[in-house]
């Protein structure tokens, strides 16, 4: 009987802890996403790519960062994979994977 009581109380505490974790995750998610703008691109849209985040400029030497390009040319969205992942039409000469996470 003591073992059954212990298991019941343990299960109760476990459920309370799970609910508290879910509540904390939800509130953290709200705070994190508060200033974010959700952008959805359609197939055929043109998007600019930040070359710094993709390390496209790692070969460029002799110029200060101030003079380097902020965005690379517009690339066409070929496919929507998930709300934050798209397949872009990127030339093979770039040497990067065409699936980009925004």
C-alpha positions as CSV (number, residue, x, y, z in Angstrom):
1,X,0.0,0.0,0.0
2,X,2.9,2.4,0.8
3,X,4.4,1.5,-2.6
4,X,1.2,2.3,-4.4
5,X,0.9,5.7,-2.6
6,X,4.5,6.5,-3.4
7,X,3.9,5.7,-7.1
8,X,0.8,7.8,-7.2
9,X,2.5,10.8,-5.6
10,X,5.5,10.3,-7.8
11,X,3.2,10.3,-10.9
12,X,1.5,13.5,-9.6
13,X,4.8,15.3,-9.1
14,X,6.0,14.1,-12.5
15,X,2.8,15.5,-14.3
16,X,3.2,18.8,-12.4
17,X,6.8,19.1,-13.5
18,X,5.9,18.3,-17.1
19,X,3.2,21.0,-17.1
20,X,5.6,23.5,-15.6
21,X,8.2,22.7,-18.3
22,X,5.6,23.1,-21.1
23,X,4.4,26.4,-19.6
24,X,8.0,27.7,-19.3
25,X,8.8,26.6,-22.9
26,X,5.7,28.4,-24.2
27,X,6.5,31.6,-22.4
28,X,10.2,31.5,-23.6
29,X,9.0,30.9,-27.1
30,X,6.7,33.9,-26.9
31,X,9.5,36.2,-25.6
32,X,12.0,34.9,-28.3
33,X,9.5,35.4,-31.2
34,X,8.2,38.7,-30.0
35,X,10.3,40.8,-32.3
36,X,10.5,38.4,-35.2
37,X,8.6,38.8,-38.4
38,X,7.4,35.6,-40.1
39,X,8.2,35.9,-43.8
40,X,6.7,33.3,-46.2
41,X,8.1,33.2,-49.7
42,X,6.3,31.6,-52.7
43,X,7.8,29.6,-55.5
44,X,9.2,32.0,-58.0
45,X,9.9,34.8,-55.5
46,X,13.3,36.4,-55.6
47,X,15.3,36.6,-52.4
48,X,18.6,38.2,-51.4
49,X,21.2,36.1,-49.6
50,X,23.5,37.4,-46.9
51,X,27.0,36.2,-48.2
52,X,28.5,36.6,-44.7
53,X,26.3,34.0,-43.1
54,X,27.0,31.5,-45.9
55,X,30.7,32.3,-45.9
56,X,30.6,33.2,-49.6
57,X,33.2,35.9,-49.0
58,X,35.8,33.8,-47.3
59,X,37.9,33.8,-50.5
60,X,37.7,37.6,-50.9
61,X,41.0,39.3,-49.8
62,X,42.3,42.8,-49.9
63,X,39.1,44.6,-49.1
64,X,37.9,45.9,-45.8
65,X,34.6,44.5,-44.5
66,X,33.1,47.9,-44.9
67,X,33.4,47.7,-48.7
68,X,32.2,44.1,-49.1
69,X,28.7,43.5,-50.5
70,X,25.9,43.2,-48.0
71,X,23.7,40.9,-50.0
72,X,24.4,38.7,-53.0
73,X,22.2,38.9,-56.1
74,X,18.5,37.8,-55.9
75,X,18.0,34.0,-56.1
76,X,14.8,32.4,-57.2
77,X,12.8,30.3,-54.7
78,X,12.4,26.9,-56.3
79,X,10.6,25.0,-53.5
80,X,9.1,25.6,-50.0
81,X,10.3,22.9,-47.7
82,X,9.3,24.1,-44.3
83,X,8.3,27.5,-42.8
84,X,12.0,28.4,-42.5
85,X,13.6,26.3,-45.2
86,X,13.6,26.9,-48.9
87,X,15.4,25.5,-52.0
88,X,16.9,28.2,-54.0
89,X,18.2,28.3,-57.6
90,X,21.9,28.8,-56.8
91,X,24.5,28.3,-59.5
92,X,27.0,25.4,-59.0
93,X,29.8,27.9,-59.1
94,X,28.9,29.1,-55.6
95,X,29.7,25.7,-54.2
96,X,27.0,25.8,-51.5
97,X,24.0,23.6,-50.9
98,X,20.8,25.0,-52.5
99,X,18.6,24.5,-49.4
100,X,18.8,27.6,-47.2
101,X,17.5,28.1,-43.7
102,X,16.2,31.6,-43.1
